Amino acid sequence: MHSRFHVEMIKPSHYDDDGYVIQWWKASIPANSLASLYSIVLDAAGRRVLGSDVELTFDGWDECNTVISPDRVAQRIAAAGGGVVFLVGVQTNQFPRAMDMAREFRARGLAVVIGGFHVSGCMAMLEKLPDDLQEALDLGVVLFAGEAEGHIDVLLRDLFANQPKPLYNFVADLPDLQGAPPPFLPPERLQRYSPPIGSFDAGRGCPFQCSFCTIINVQGRKSRHRNADDVERLLRAHLERGVHRFFITDDDFARNRHWEEILDRVIELREQQKMEFTFLIQVDALAYRIPNFIDKCRRAGCLRVFIGLETVNPGNLVHARKKQNKIGEYRRMLQAWRQAGIITFCGYILGFPEDTAESIEHDIEILKRELPVDCLEFFVLTPLPGSEDHQRLTRSGVPMETDMNNYDLEHVCTAHGRMTEQAWHGAYQRAWSSYYSLEHIETLLRRAIATGIPAKRLMMSLVVFRGMPLIEHVHPLQGGYLRLKLRKTRRPGLPRENFVLFHARYLIGTLAKGVRFLRLLRQVNKIRRRAMRDHALQPYTDVALTPLPPESEDQLELMQHRPALAEA
């Protein structure tokens, strides 16, 4: 007689400031951790790791675009005769939501495992188990630290035998990725993103030492990579199912030792076999120096690149141990990506030790005027568990935010030497409205038209990056299409709103936000059309687009921060 064991994989979201789960009809950023574990469990099922007479069934859900019903999850596991809930890829800001879900599942008698960066980061960097992880263990939740490749079999067998360990710690045992199951989600799950987008990591690990980063302490500083055959199989599997956009989630694709082999294979698929697909990558600020790197990214189908710019203050870079960033090269770097027609998205962190509310505003104005960045993504400097910053503050006994839900890179989580919490958060909010003012949006579109970047493509990003903070009050990377809110999924401890008032407010709010987004889209599109007409009459240029000799670059206001480097 055959038996079954069912695995429900769920990537939790987190709560907004009103206590409601942030979720959408269509989300925008794919959950690569979910795709990775899905493919690992799929591989385990094919290998019959629970025995030849046991069928391993499974499904995966991203709560950012799916309403999760604990009762339905319990029913599916009961129908199989047993199983487990995996709460997948849980980041620090998602841990409170994961624990609330775990309580509901445990109340229904289900086994629950929580893994992801919060558990792994705490196990990698803290000498003592933090209270929230201990609370999970006390609830009977199994904690999993590290990566699942090569380790899933023992976990599944222990769970099937109903003899799991409280904690599985594989942080120090980093698996080889060559030949490992590549990330994959079925097409019906990818359709919940708009537009449908697949994701995969061509490699893991980063060689740099940024003090605010958790990746180097969880995934290591040594490059581990998939080979070109792995990537080709992954691309073909998605293309056959109608998925043509990809996010390569490597923290720094340029430092993957096999980047050229991978890009050459992808170029062959595009240029010789005429396969159509595009992708977004993440690289460091010095990647543009690598011979042929940008050109091969362009030929391979890269339309967007994310670069951790972080700051234009050299002293702050020293504090962050981000020595690979050279402010004197920012202009040349950004111009090189622009010349290839690739849109640049740059991360910018607010709250480094030398920052003040006034200096932040001043630096952003310099950046707007002198650097040809397309989209700037603002983050509050946050001591994430798993980072060197968090470890140092913990050892020093410095007070930090106790509500892990606020560790989302938008909320202030510790004190600053030069700013109050209110001043710091105010500077963060003003950064969005300043960079994405309609005036600067016009400049960004004029620059795009002048250098051959598709203005309509950039326009849609600008609408999202202005609209999400201003209208939806969430970070653009947490955004999506048509916000969903359920009255019953409000965070425990907060009052449940009146049924009629809640739904009336939700309906009116949704309609009002829709109108505001449409109005914003019309405004920006009007700016784009005007910019195109003007460029046809007289080509646009400005100081950010203009290559300058070194002696002229030294006179830019951007370069006047240089003395701080010597003092830091």
Backbone torsions as a table, in degrees:
resi	resn	phi	psi	omega
1	MET	NA	128.1	-178.8
2	HIS	-82.2	145.1	174.7
3	SER	-118.1	165.7	-178.7
4	ARG	-126.7	154.4	173.9
5	PHE	-140.9	124.5	-171.9
6	HIS	-111.3	133.4	179.0
7	VAL	-112.6	121.7	173.5
8	GLU	-103.3	117.4	179.7
9	MET	-104.1	125.6	-176.7
10	ILE	-131.7	126.4	172.6
11	LYS	-94.3	109.0	-176.6
12	PRO	-71.0	155.4	169.7
13	SER	-94.2	-157.1	171.4
14	HIS	-145.1	175.6	-172.4
15	TYR	-89.2	146.0	172.0
16	ASP	-83.2	-176.6	-175.7
17	ASP	-67.2	-18.1	176.7
18	ASP	-93.0	-0.5	176.9
19	GLY	91.3	9.1	179.4
20	TYR	-99.7	144.9	179.6
21	VAL	-63.1	133.4	177.5
22	ILE	-80.9	106.7	178.1
23	GLN	-149.7	159.7	-169.0
24	TRP	-136.9	159.8	169.3
25	TRP	-61.7	-43.4	174.2
26	LYS	-133.0	123.1	176.5
27	ALA	-86.2	171.8	-176.6
28	SER	-114.0	-30.7	-176.1
29	ILE	-107.2	122.6	-178.3
30	PRO	-70.9	154.5	180.0
31	ALA	-97.5	92.9	-175.9
32	ASN	-67.7	-32.3	178.0
33	SER	-62.1	-37.8	176.9
34	LEU	-66.3	-44.8	178.7
35	ALA	-62.1	-37.7	-179.9
36	SER	-65.1	-49.4	-178.1
37	LEU	-68.6	-35.2	178.0
38	TYR	-57.0	-47.2	-178.1
39	SER	-69.5	-32.2	178.6
40	ILE	-67.4	-43.0	177.8
41	VAL	-68.9	-38.7	175.1
42	LEU	-56.7	-44.6	178.4
43	ASP	-64.5	-41.7	178.8
44	ALA	-62.9	-38.5	178.2
45	ALA	-64.2	-41.4	178.8
46	GLY	-64.7	-30.2	-179.9
47	ARG	-88.2	-0.7	178.7
48	ARG	53.5	54.0	-173.6
49	VAL	-68.9	-17.3	179.0
50	LEU	-94.9	4.0	-179.8
51	GLY	117.4	152.8	-175.6
52	SER	-64.9	-20.8	-178.4
53	ASP	-101.0	10.8	-178.8
54	VAL	-117.2	124.1	176.9
55	GLU	-92.0	122.7	177.8
56	LEU	-97.3	113.1	178.1
57	THR	-110.3	161.4	-172.0
58	PHE	-164.6	162.7	171.4
59	ASP	-155.9	160.7	-176.6
60	GLY	-135.7	141.9	-175.3
61	TRP	-140.4	141.2	173.0
62	ASP	-105.6	114.6	-177.1
63	GLU	-64.8	-18.3	177.8
64	CYS	-65.0	-20.8	178.3
65	ASN	-132.1	14.8	-177.5
66	THR	-144.1	131.0	173.6
67	VAL	-81.1	121.1	-176.1
68	ILE	-93.8	126.4	175.8
69	SER	-103.4	110.6	178.1
70	PRO	-56.4	-35.4	180.0
71	ASP	-65.2	-42.3	179.8
72	ARG	-68.1	-37.5	175.5
73	VAL	-60.3	-46.6	179.8
74	ALA	-62.8	-38.1	179.5
75	GLN	-65.3	-40.4	-180.0
76	ARG	-66.3	-39.1	179.0
77	ILE	-69.6	-39.5	178.4
78	ALA	-64.0	-38.7	179.9
79	ALA	-63.7	-29.0	179.2
80	ALA	-82.6	-12.9	-177.6
81	GLY	89.4	2.7	178.6
82	GLY	155.8	162.4	179.5
83	GLY	166.7	-162.2	-174.1
84	VAL	-153.5	152.4	171.8
85	VAL	-105.3	121.4	172.9
86	PHE	-98.1	118.6	170.7
87	LEU	-92.8	111.1	-158.6
88	VAL	-102.1	140.2	169.6
89	GLY	57.5	36.4	-172.2
90	VAL	-73.3	115.6	175.8
91	GLN	-84.0	169.9	-174.9
92	THR	-57.4	-46.2	-178.1
93	ASN	-69.0	-15.4	179.4
94	GLN	-95.0	-7.8	-174.2
95	PHE	-65.3	-42.1	176.6
96	PRO	-59.0	-41.5	177.5
97	ARG	-65.4	-41.4	178.2
98	ALA	-59.9	-41.1	179.6
99	MET	-67.3	-37.7	177.6
100	ASP	-64.9	-39.0	176.0
101	MET	-67.2	-41.3	-179.7
102	ALA	-59.8	-39.3	179.3
103	ARG	-62.0	-40.2	179.4
104	GLU	-67.1	-40.8	179.3
105	PHE	-68.7	-40.6	179.5
106	ARG	-66.3	-35.4	177.2
107	ALA	-63.4	-22.3	177.5
108	ARG	-96.2	9.4	175.7
109	GLY	80.4	17.8	-176.8
110	LEU	-92.5	146.1	171.4
111	ALA	-75.5	139.2	-177.5
112	VAL	-132.5	135.0	174.5
113	VAL	-122.5	131.6	174.6
114	ILE	-113.6	126.0	175.0
115	GLY	-132.1	176.2	178.2
116	GLY	127.4	-171.4	-170.8
117	PHE	-68.6	-30.7	-178.8
118	HIS	-68.1	-50.8	178.9
119	VAL	-62.1	-46.8	-176.7
120	SER	-65.7	-42.2	-179.9
121	GLY	-64.4	-42.1	178.8
122	CYS	-63.6	-43.3	-179.0
123	MET	-68.0	-30.3	-177.6
124	ALA	-78.2	-30.7	-167.1
125	MET	-121.7	-12.7	-176.2
126	LEU	-107.5	141.7	-179.3
127	GLU	-80.5	-23.0	-178.4
128	LYS	-125.1	140.1	178.6
129	LEU	-63.7	123.5	-179.3
130	PRO	-67.6	161.7	-173.7
131	ASP	-60.5	-37.8	-176.1
132	ASP	-68.5	-34.4	176.1
133	LEU	-71.0	-37.4	176.9
134	GLN	-64.2	-38.1	177.6
135	GLU	-61.4	-39.2	177.5
136	ALA	-62.7	-45.2	178.7
137	LEU	-61.9	-40.8	179.7
138	ASP	-63.8	-28.3	178.6
139	LEU	-79.5	-8.3	-177.8
140	GLY	90.3	13.1	176.6
141	VAL	-80.0	136.7	175.2
142	VAL	-85.8	132.5	177.6
143	LEU	-102.8	137.9	-179.9
144	PHE	-125.4	117.0	179.0
145	ALA	-110.5	135.8	179.8
146	GLY	106.0	-168.3	-176.2
147	GLU	-99.8	147.4	-171.1
148	ALA	-82.8	-22.4	179.8
149	GLU	-57.2	127.5	178.9
150	GLY	81.3	-5.9	-176.0
151	HIS	-123.1	-6.7	-173.7
152	ILE	-70.3	-30.6	-175.5
153	ASP	-61.4	-46.7	-177.5
154	VAL	-65.5	-37.3	178.6
155	LEU	-64.9	-48.0	-179.1
156	LEU	-63.2	-40.8	179.9
157	ARG	-65.9	-40.4	177.7
158	ASP	-64.5	-41.2	179.5
159	LEU	-66.8	-40.6	179.0
160	PHE	-63.1	-36.0	178.0
161	ALA	-82.3	0.5	-178.3
162	ASN	59.5	36.4	179.1
163	GLN	-134.3	51.0	-179.0
164	PRO	-73.9	151.3	171.0
165	LYS	-77.8	155.1	177.0
166	PRO	-65.4	-33.7	-174.9
167	LEU	-141.0	130.5	173.1
168	TYR	-113.6	117.6	-175.8
169	ASN	-119.1	103.2	-180.0
170	PHE	-115.6	21.9	-177.0
171	VAL	-58.0	-37.3	-177.0
172	ALA	-85.5	-3.2	-177.3
173	ASP	-114.5	79.0	-175.9
174	LEU	-81.9	124.3	-174.2
175	PRO	-78.6	155.9	171.0
176	ASP	-75.8	137.7	-176.2
177	LEU	-93.6	-15.4	-178.0
178	GLN	-67.8	123.6	-178.6
179	GLY	84.4	-7.2	178.2
180	ALA	-71.5	153.1	179.3
181	PRO	-57.8	124.6	-180.0
182	PRO	-76.4	150.9	-179.1
183	PRO	-55.0	139.8	-178.3
184	PHE	-159.2	136.9	168.9
185	LEU	-129.3	144.6	179.9
186	PRO	-64.4	154.7	-175.2
187	PRO	-55.8	-36.7	-178.8
188	GLU	-64.8	-25.0	175.0
189	ARG	-79.6	-38.3	-179.9
190	LEU	-70.0	-22.5	176.6
191	GLN	-67.7	-12.2	178.6
192	ARG	-82.7	1.1	172.7
193	TYR	-108.5	148.6	-178.4
194	SER	-125.9	118.2	-10.4
195	PRO	-73.1	166.7	179.8
196	PRO	-54.1	132.7	-175.8
197	ILE	-144.5	133.6	174.2
198	GLY	-96.2	166.4	179.1
199	SER	-143.7	152.7	173.8
200	PHE	-162.3	155.3	173.3
201	ASP	-104.3	117.6	176.1
202	ALA	-75.3	-18.4	177.7
203	GLY	-164.5	167.3	176.6
204	ARG	-134.6	158.0	-178.5
205	GLY	97.2	149.5	-179.2
206	CYS	-141.6	134.2	-175.0
207	PRO	-79.1	-9.4	-173.3
208	PHE	-87.7	177.8	-169.7
209	GLN	-129.8	33.8	-177.9
210	CYS	-56.6	128.9	-171.7
211	SER	-71.4	-21.4	-178.8
212	PHE	-89.8	-2.2	-171.3
213	CYS	-90.9	138.6	174.5
214	THR	-96.6	-22.7	-172.9
215	ILE	-60.9	-42.1	-176.0
216	ILE	-66.4	-23.1	-178.8
217	ASN	-95.9	-12.4	177.9
218	VAL	-104.9	-45.3	-178.5
219	GLN	-101.6	-2.5	174.2
220	GLY	87.1	169.2	-179.6
221	ARG	-103.3	-1.9	177.7
222	LYS	-95.5	133.4	-178.5
223	SER	-70.7	125.2	170.6
224	ARG	-119.3	139.6	-166.8
225	HIS	-143.8	156.5	167.9
226	ARG	-88.3	158.9	178.2
227	ASN	-96.9	176.1	-175.5
228	ALA	-63.5	-33.2	178.3
229	ASP	-63.9	-41.7	178.2
230	ASP	-59.2	-46.3	-177.2
231	VAL	-65.9	-41.1	179.3
232	GLU	-63.1	-43.4	178.7
233	ARG	-60.7	-41.6	-179.9
234	LEU	-63.4	-46.4	-179.4
235	LEU	-62.0	-44.9	-179.4
236	ARG	-62.2	-41.6	-179.5
237	ALA	-60.7	-38.8	179.4
238	HIS	-75.5	-42.6	-178.1
239	LEU	-62.1	-36.9	178.1
240	GLU	-62.3	-23.4	-178.4
241	ARG	-104.5	13.7	172.8
242	GLY	84.9	15.0	179.0
243	VAL	-101.1	122.2	-173.2
244	HIS	-124.1	1.7	178.2
245	ARG	-119.3	141.4	-175.6
246	PHE	-139.4	147.7	171.6
247	PHE	-114.7	112.5	175.6
248	ILE	-85.6	111.3	-165.6
249	THR	-88.3	4.7	176.0
250	ASP	-48.6	134.3	177.6
251	ASP	-60.5	-29.9	178.5
252	ASP	-153.1	88.6	-176.2
253	PHE	-60.6	-30.2	-178.0
254	ALA	-65.6	-23.3	-178.7
255	ARG	-96.0	5.9	168.0
256	ASN	-71.2	119.0	-173.3
257	ARG	-60.8	-18.3	-177.3
258	HIS	-110.9	26.2	-178.4
259	TRP	-58.1	-39.6	-175.1
260	GLU	-71.0	-41.0	176.8
261	GLU	-59.5	-42.5	-179.8
262	ILE	-66.9	-47.2	-179.0
263	LEU	-65.1	-37.5	178.2
264	ASP	-61.6	-40.3	178.5
265	ARG	-66.8	-40.5	179.8
266	VAL	-66.5	-39.6	177.3
267	ILE	-61.7	-41.0	178.3
268	GLU	-60.9	-42.3	179.5
269	LEU	-63.3	-38.6	-177.8
270	ARG	-77.3	-47.7	-170.4
271	GLU	-85.8	-33.4	-176.9
272	GLN	-100.1	-37.1	-179.2
273	GLN	-100.6	1.4	171.7
274	LYS	58.6	35.5	174.7
275	MET	-84.3	135.1	-176.0
276	GLU	-105.1	119.4	174.2
277	PHE	-162.8	160.5	179.3
278	THR	-136.1	166.1	-179.4
279	PHE	-155.7	164.0	174.8
280	LEU	-114.5	138.0	177.0
281	ILE	-127.4	165.9	173.6
282	GLN	-119.5	132.3	-179.7
283	VAL	-140.6	171.4	175.8
284	ASP	-91.0	171.4	-173.3
285	ALA	-70.2	-16.6	-179.3
286	LEU	-98.5	0.5	-176.8
287	ALA	-60.4	-28.7	-177.4
288	TYR	-63.1	-19.9	-180.0
289	ARG	-73.6	-22.2	-174.4
290	ILE	-67.3	123.3	-178.4
291	PRO	-55.0	131.3	175.1
292	ASN	71.7	-1.5	-173.1
293	PHE	-64.8	-52.9	-177.2
294	ILE	-64.1	-41.9	-178.6
295	ASP	-62.6	-41.1	-179.5
296	LYS	-72.5	-32.4	173.6
297	CYS	-61.0	-44.0	179.8
298	ARG	-61.6	-48.1	-178.0
299	ARG	-66.3	-28.6	-179.4
300	ALA	-78.4	-11.7	176.8
301	GLY	110.7	15.4	178.5
302	CYS	-74.3	121.2	177.5
303	LEU	-105.3	-23.0	-176.3
304	ARG	-139.8	146.7	177.7
305	VAL	-135.9	136.8	174.5
306	PHE	-104.3	131.7	-177.9
307	ILE	-130.1	130.8	177.6
308	GLY	-79.0	86.8	178.7
309	LEU	-71.8	-44.5	172.9
310	GLU	71.9	-49.8	-175.5
311	THR	-167.4	160.5	172.0
312	VAL	-109.0	14.9	178.3
313	ASN	-105.8	111.1	-177.5
314	PRO	-58.4	-35.5	178.7
315	GLY	-60.8	-37.5	177.3
316	ASN	-67.4	-36.0	176.8
317	LEU	-63.2	-37.6	177.5
318	VAL	-64.8	-44.7	178.4
319	HIS	-58.0	-37.8	-176.6
320	ALA	-84.5	-2.6	-177.3
321	ARG	58.3	34.9	178.7
322	LYS	-103.2	65.8	-174.1
323	LYS	-72.4	-14.6	-179.9
324	GLN	-74.0	-13.6	177.7
325	ASN	-87.6	126.2	179.7
326	LYS	-117.6	103.9	-174.9
327	ILE	-58.6	-33.0	178.4
328	GLY	-63.8	-16.0	-179.7
329	GLU	-105.3	-3.0	-177.0
330	TYR	-54.1	-45.4	-177.3
331	ARG	-63.5	-47.7	-178.8
332	ARG	-63.3	-39.1	179.6
333	MET	-62.3	-49.6	-177.6
334	LEU	-67.9	-37.2	177.4
335	GLN	-65.4	-35.0	179.4
336	ALA	-65.2	-43.2	177.6
337	TRP	-66.1	-39.1	-179.2
338	ARG	-64.1	-40.2	-179.8
339	GLN	-61.7	-25.8	177.8
340	ALA	-85.6	0.0	179.6
341	GLY	77.7	20.2	-176.8
342	ILE	-102.8	127.9	-179.1
343	ILE	-74.0	132.8	-179.3
344	THR	-99.9	129.9	170.8
345	PHE	-113.4	123.4	-176.1
346	CYS	-122.3	133.8	175.1
347	GLY	-80.8	140.0	-179.8
348	TYR	-137.4	120.8	-173.2
349	ILE	-101.1	132.6	-179.4
350	LEU	-110.7	128.1	177.1
351	GLY	118.7	17.9	172.8
352	PHE	-67.0	162.7	-173.2
353	PRO	-54.7	-33.5	-177.8
354	GLU	-86.6	-2.9	-177.9
355	ASP	-76.4	145.1	164.1
356	THR	-130.2	167.5	178.4
357	ALA	-58.0	-40.1	-179.2
358	GLU	-69.7	-42.5	-177.9
359	SER	-67.6	-34.2	177.2
360	ILE	-61.2	-48.3	179.9
361	GLU	-62.6	-40.9	179.5
362	HIS	-63.0	-45.2	-178.0
363	ASP	-65.7	-37.2	179.2
364	ILE	-66.0	-37.2	177.3
365	GLU	-64.1	-40.7	176.2
366	ILE	-61.5	-46.3	-178.1
367	LEU	-60.6	-44.2	179.7
368	LYS	-59.4	-37.9	-173.7
369	ARG	-83.3	-36.0	-166.3
370	GLU	-115.7	-10.2	179.5
371	LEU	-116.5	132.3	-177.6
372	PRO	-85.2	52.6	174.4
373	VAL	-76.4	142.0	174.9
374	ASP	-84.9	-67.9	-178.4
375	CYS	-117.6	130.8	179.3
376	LEU	-110.0	131.4	-179.6
377	GLU	-110.7	118.6	-175.2
378	PHE	-95.2	140.9	178.4
379	PHE	-138.4	145.2	171.4
380	VAL	-82.6	131.7	177.3
381	LEU	-59.0	118.9	-171.1
382	THR	-126.6	128.0	177.7
383	PRO	-78.7	79.2	-176.7
384	LEU	-69.1	134.7	172.5
385	PRO	-55.8	129.5	-173.4
386	GLY	107.9	-11.1	178.2
387	SER	-98.4	160.5	174.8
388	GLU	-64.5	-36.5	178.5
389	ASP	-58.8	-47.3	-179.3
390	HIS	-65.3	-41.2	179.3
391	GLN	-61.5	-43.2	-178.9
392	ARG	-65.3	-44.6	180.0
393	LEU	-65.5	-37.5	178.8
394	THR	-64.3	-46.3	-179.5
395	ARG	-65.2	-30.6	-178.8
396	SER	-85.8	-6.4	-179.4
397	GLY	72.9	22.8	179.9
398	VAL	-75.5	130.7	-179.8
399	PRO	-61.1	137.5	175.5
400	MET	-133.8	161.7	177.3
401	GLU	-53.9	132.9	-179.2
402	THR	-92.0	-17.9	179.3
403	ASP	-88.7	106.0	-176.8
404	MET	-62.5	-21.2	178.4
405	ASN	-60.1	-24.0	-177.7
406	ASN	-87.2	-2.0	178.8
407	TYR	-85.3	56.9	-175.5
408	ASP	-111.0	12.1	179.4
409	LEU	71.3	12.6	175.9
410	GLU	-118.7	-25.5	-178.1
411	HIS	-102.0	149.4	176.6
412	VAL	-77.7	127.2	-173.2
413	CYS	-118.7	0.0	175.3
414	THR	-158.5	170.3	-177.4
415	ALA	-76.2	156.0	177.6
416	HIS	-122.2	143.7	-175.7
417	GLY	-70.7	-20.2	-174.4
418	ARG	-124.5	-2.0	-178.6
419	MET	-138.6	144.4	168.5
420	THR	-75.1	165.9	177.7
421	GLU	-59.2	-40.9	-178.9
422	GLN	-65.9	-41.5	179.8
423	ALA	-65.9	-40.1	-179.6
424	TRP	-64.2	-49.6	-178.9
425	HIS	-66.4	-35.7	177.2
426	GLY	-63.5	-39.6	178.0
427	ALA	-63.6	-37.4	177.7
428	TYR	-63.1	-46.6	-179.4
429	GLN	-65.5	-40.6	-180.0
430	ARG	-68.8	-27.5	178.9
431	ALA	-60.3	-43.4	179.2
432	TRP	-63.8	-48.8	-176.3
433	SER	-67.8	-28.6	179.0
434	SER	-74.6	-52.7	-176.0
435	TYR	-66.9	-36.3	-178.4
436	TYR	-103.7	33.4	169.4
437	SER	-65.7	155.7	179.6
438	LEU	-61.3	-32.1	178.6
439	GLU	-65.0	-44.2	-178.7
440	HIS	-76.6	-29.5	173.4
441	ILE	-58.8	-39.3	177.2
442	GLU	-63.0	-42.0	177.0
443	THR	-60.8	-45.0	-178.6
444	LEU	-61.8	-40.8	179.5
445	LEU	-70.4	-38.3	177.0
446	ARG	-63.5	-39.9	177.2
447	ARG	-63.6	-41.7	179.8
448	ALA	-61.8	-47.3	-179.6
449	ILE	-62.2	-38.9	-177.5
450	ALA	-68.1	-26.4	-174.9
451	THR	-112.5	10.0	172.7
452	GLY	85.4	9.2	175.4
453	ILE	-79.4	131.6	-178.6
454	PRO	-57.7	112.5	-173.3
455	ALA	-67.2	-33.8	-179.4
456	LYS	-66.9	-37.8	178.2
457	ARG	-65.0	-45.4	178.4
458	LEU	-65.7	-37.6	-179.0
459	MET	-55.6	-43.1	-177.9
460	MET	-64.9	-37.3	176.7
461	SER	-66.2	-40.2	-179.5
462	LEU	-65.3	-37.5	176.9
463	VAL	-62.6	-43.1	179.3
464	VAL	-65.6	-44.1	-174.9
465	PHE	-73.8	-24.6	171.5
466	ARG	-83.8	-41.4	-171.0
467	GLY	-75.3	-39.0	-175.8
468	MET	-62.6	-50.6	177.5
469	PRO	-66.4	-35.8	-173.6
470	LEU	-80.2	-38.6	-172.6
471	ILE	-103.3	-47.7	-178.0
472	GLU	-91.7	-14.6	179.4
473	HIS	60.3	39.1	172.4
474	VAL	-133.6	159.4	175.6
475	HIS	-64.7	141.1	-179.9
476	PRO	-54.0	-32.3	179.9
477	LEU	-72.7	-11.6	174.4
478	GLN	-102.7	10.0	-172.8
479	GLY	-85.2	-179.0	179.3
480	GLY	-178.4	-160.2	-177.8
481	TYR	-117.4	122.3	178.2
482	LEU	66.0	93.7	-178.7
483	ARG	-64.2	132.3	175.6
484	LEU	-102.1	139.1	174.8
485	LYS	-139.1	130.6	176.0
486	LEU	-114.0	128.7	-176.9
487	ARG	-60.5	-34.5	-173.2
488	LYS	-84.2	-9.7	-179.2
489	THR	-101.9	22.6	174.6
490	ARG	-67.5	149.5	-175.4
491	ARG	-57.1	133.4	177.5
492	PRO	-54.8	139.6	-177.7
493	GLY	100.5	-18.7	175.9
494	LEU	-99.1	146.0	-176.1
495	PRO	-67.8	145.3	175.0
496	ARG	-82.0	128.0	-174.9
497	GLU	-73.6	156.8	175.6
498	ASN	-56.7	135.8	-174.0
499	PHE	-55.8	-51.4	-175.7
500	VAL	-67.5	-46.3	-178.2
501	LEU	-64.3	-40.8	-179.9
502	PHE	-60.3	-50.9	-175.5
503	HIS	-70.9	-32.6	175.6
504	ALA	-65.6	-44.6	179.7
505	ARG	-64.9	-40.4	179.5
506	TYR	-64.4	-45.5	-178.7
507	LEU	-64.6	-48.1	-179.5
508	ILE	-64.1	-42.7	179.3
509	GLY	-62.5	-41.2	179.5
510	THR	-63.5	-44.1	178.9
511	LEU	-64.9	-42.3	-179.7
512	ALA	-63.9	-42.2	179.5
513	LYS	-66.8	-36.8	177.0
514	GLY	-62.0	-42.5	178.2
515	VAL	-63.2	-43.1	-179.4
516	ARG	-64.3	-39.5	178.2
517	PHE	-66.3	-41.6	178.5
518	LEU	-63.8	-40.8	177.6
519	ARG	-62.7	-42.6	178.6
520	LEU	-63.3	-43.1	179.2
521	LEU	-60.2	-42.7	178.2
522	ARG	-64.1	-41.6	179.5
523	GLN	-60.7	-48.2	-176.2
524	VAL	-69.4	-37.5	178.3
525	ASN	-65.9	-36.3	175.5
526	LYS	-63.1	-41.4	176.5
527	ILE	-61.9	-43.5	-179.6
528	ARG	-61.1	-45.5	-178.9
529	ARG	-64.1	-40.9	178.1
530	ARG	-63.2	-41.9	-179.6
531	ALA	-63.6	-38.5	179.2
532	MET	-67.0	-40.6	177.7
533	ARG	-63.6	-43.6	-178.7
534	ASP	-65.0	-39.1	-178.2
535	HIS	-66.6	-33.0	178.1
536	ALA	-64.8	-28.8	179.0
537	LEU	-86.1	-39.5	-179.1
538	GLN	-151.1	113.6	-178.6
539	PRO	-55.5	139.6	-176.8
540	TYR	-89.2	146.0	169.5
541	THR	-155.0	160.3	174.7
542	ASP	-154.6	-179.4	-173.7
543	VAL	-64.4	-31.2	-179.1
544	ALA	-67.8	-32.0	-178.5
545	LEU	-85.2	-17.2	-169.9
546	THR	-87.7	118.6	172.1
547	PRO	-63.9	134.9	-176.8
548	LEU	-124.6	147.5	173.1
549	PRO	-67.4	157.8	-176.5
550	PRO	-53.4	-39.0	-177.4
551	GLU	-67.2	-30.5	177.0
552	SER	-78.7	-37.3	178.2
553	GLU	-61.3	-35.3	-179.5
554	ASP	-62.2	-20.5	-179.2
555	GLN	-87.5	-9.4	178.8
556	LEU	-65.6	148.1	179.7
557	GLU	-64.3	-28.6	176.5
558	LEU	-54.2	-36.1	-174.7
559	MET	-85.2	-3.5	-176.9
560	GLN	-78.1	-6.6	174.6
561	HIS	-77.3	-10.5	-171.6
562	ARG	-53.6	-38.6	179.7
563	PRO	-58.5	-27.3	-180.0
564	ALA	-62.8	-26.9	-179.2
565	LEU	-64.1	-40.0	-179.5
566	ALA	-71.4	-30.5	-177.4
567	GLU	-80.5	-25.3	-172.7
568	ALA	-71.2	NA	NA
